[in-house]
Amino acid sequence: MTTNDRVLVTGGAGYIGSHVSRRLAADGYRPVTVDNLRTGGRSVVRWGPFELGDIGDARFLDEVMARYAPVAAVHLAGSAYVGESLHEPAKYYRNKVVGTLSLMEALGRHDVPHLVLSSSCSVYGVPAELPITEDTPLAPVSPYGASKAMAERIIADIGASTGTRAVSLRYFNAAGAEPDEGLGERHDPETHIVPLLLEVALGSRPSVDLFGDRHPTPGGTCIRDFVHVSDLADAHVLALRYLENGGQSRALNLGTGRSTSLLELVRAVDAITSSTVQTRTASPRPGDPPALVAGSELARSILGWQPTRSSIDRIVGDAYRRHRSVAHEHVAREGTTGPPPGTRRG
Ligand SMILES: NC(=O)c1ccc[n+]([C@@H]2O[C@H](COP(=O)([O-])OP(=O)(O)OC[C@H]3O[C@@H](n4cnc5c(N)ncnc54)[C@H](O)[C@@H]3O)[C@@H](O)[C@H]2O)c1
């Protein structure tokens, strides 16, 4: 691999995409970010060229591919809220399904041989057994999860005809940050639990709803498998290497196999931020699985992936440092705590 091999990163201005781009650059690739900035921020695109546009626009993709001749693509662009997908399903199908179709056709037209897709554990729906392995049946319960499952199918079918081999990475709960690089998580509106808890700890939100306290789990709150965003980023580079070495198309889970209840997470945030985060118990949400825990032995054995930063303390500690510095910058600029609703990640 030469140092200038270009990799198209769709959604590279987003939370996970910016961490992936940083990791690609550290490994000698040149990430070319393609992003419509619908939720991403231009300021986190720092490791290669930026092309403003939509993956649904075939002519735009053709121009970008002709200009950069990428050796591979990492496809993260998409809308990322499970709850919103229940109210606006068409948005999710258009963006992930139609968008992925458009991207796959462009990769085929330009003979790009390798793709890494950002998929999700939501493709499994509410699993009957834990841990969830890649053999667990796909049974998504939200348009978000269904759009991911469809995207996986599209890349498998089109890839089989065009020769583009692909790894679909099914992330469990992405969290954490790279505070020293100025990278972190901020969705708008924020729905992800770690940033929500930190916003309460930092005083810019009064409390957080925990959905359900009578789930069949120890303590009654939902159980999740949190994985540090930089461990996820590592897996993308390993997946590219796997494909470069002739690996076949496949899907892989990315989680730690560790169960963390939301109550345990709240306690960790309290301890790390020296605060008492206010939570309220709300009704369980339809389709919200009580427990999601990954079996990720395949990613370890096939890719050699080791999630080394995914302890809850490390995840919360890194995210807290990032949130705190964003809040301080905001105070210095505006004289109030925390960015107001509608502020983009920077
Ligand atoms: N955050 C998680 O816990 C999690 C878990 C599983 C899967 N994922 C998936 O990972 C990917 C990235 O998630 P994220 O949390 O970084 O979200 P994000 O919103 O921060 O990033 C998505 C990026 O894609 C861009 N984008 C959206 N639609 C586009 C389009 N049509 N054309 C070009 N750019 C477009 C946005 O502007 C944004 O920069 C998503 O596909 C998401 O579904 C995230």
The ligand as a MOL file (V3000), in Angstrom:
LIG
                    3D

  0  0  0     0  0            999 V3000
M  V30 BEGIN CTAB
M  V30 COUNTS 44 48 0 0 0
M  V30 BEGIN ATOM
M  V30 1 N -23.6500 6.0240 16.1380 0
M  V30 2 C -23.9280 4.7340 16.3290 0
M  V30 3 O -24.0120 4.2190 17.4640 0
M  V30 4 C -24.1250 3.8400 15.1280 0
M  V30 5 C -24.3910 2.4760 15.3450 0
M  V30 6 C -24.5640 1.6490 14.2360 0
M  V30 7 C -24.4430 2.1620 12.9570 0
M  V30 8 N -24.1970 3.4820 12.7800 0 CHG=1
M  V30 9 C -24.1020 3.9820 11.3970 0
M  V30 10 O -22.8550 4.6280 11.2150 0
M  V30 11 C -22.9780 5.6390 10.2210 0
M  V30 12 C -22.4210 6.9310 10.7780 0
M  V30 13 O -23.1610 7.2920 11.9550 0
M  V30 14 P -22.7840 8.5650 12.8050 0
M  V30 15 O -23.2200 8.2810 14.2090 0
M  V30 16 O -21.3850 8.9590 12.5370 0 CHG=-1
M  V30 17 O -23.8160 9.6260 12.1900 0
M  V30 18 P -23.5510 11.1150 11.6830 0
M  V30 19 O -24.8920 11.7170 11.4400 0
M  V30 20 O -22.6110 11.8050 12.5930 0
M  V30 21 O -22.8040 10.8720 10.2890 0
M  V30 22 C -23.4680 10.6340 9.0740 0
M  V30 23 C -22.8110 11.5070 8.0160 0
M  V30 24 O -23.3730 11.1830 6.7330 0
M  V30 25 C -23.6810 12.4010 6.0480 0
M  V30 26 N -24.7650 12.0840 5.1130 0
M  V30 27 C -26.0150 11.6480 5.4270 0
M  V30 28 N -26.7010 11.3830 4.2920 0
M  V30 29 C -25.8650 11.6500 3.2460 0
M  V30 30 C -26.0080 11.5720 1.8420 0
M  V30 31 N -27.1460 11.1580 1.2680 0
M  V30 32 N -24.9520 11.9240 1.0660 0
M  V30 33 C -23.7960 12.3560 1.6200 0
M  V30 34 N -23.6210 12.4460 2.9610 0
M  V30 35 C -24.6320 12.1000 3.7690 0
M  V30 36 C -24.0430 13.3880 7.1470 0
M  V30 37 O -23.9450 14.7320 6.7740 0
M  V30 38 C -23.0480 12.9940 8.2440 0
M  V30 39 O -21.8270 13.6850 8.0960 0
M  V30 40 C -24.4630 5.7320 9.8790 0
M  V30 41 O -24.6790 5.0150 8.6740 0
M  V30 42 C -25.1260 5.0480 11.0590 0
M  V30 43 O -26.3590 4.4850 10.7020 0
M  V30 44 C -24.0280 4.3430 13.8250 0
M  V30 END ATOM
M  V30 BEGIN BOND
M  V30 1 1 1 2
M  V30 2 2 2 3
M  V30 3 1 2 4
M  V30 4 1 4 5
M  V30 5 2 4 44
M  V30 6 2 5 6
M  V30 7 1 6 7
M  V30 8 2 7 8
M  V30 9 1 8 9
M  V30 10 1 8 44
M  V30 11 1 9 10
M  V30 12 1 9 42
M  V30 13 1 10 11
M  V30 14 1 11 12
M  V30 15 1 11 40
M  V30 16 1 12 13
M  V30 17 1 13 14
M  V30 18 2 14 15
M  V30 19 1 14 16
M  V30 20 1 14 17
M  V30 21 1 17 18
M  V30 22 2 18 19
M  V30 23 1 18 20
M  V30 24 1 18 21
M  V30 25 1 21 22
M  V30 26 1 22 23
M  V30 27 1 23 24
M  V30 28 1 23 38
M  V30 29 1 24 25
M  V30 30 1 25 26
M  V30 31 1 25 36
M  V30 32 1 26 27
M  V30 33 1 26 35
M  V30 34 2 27 28
M  V30 35 1 28 29
M  V30 36 1 29 30
M  V30 37 2 29 35
M  V30 38 1 30 31
M  V30 39 2 30 32
M  V30 40 1 32 33
M  V30 41 2 33 34
M  V30 42 1 34 35
M  V30 43 1 36 37
M  V30 44 1 36 38
M  V30 45 1 38 39
M  V30 46 1 40 41
M  V30 47 1 40 42
M  V30 48 1 42 43
M  V30 END BOND
M  V30 END CTAB
M  END
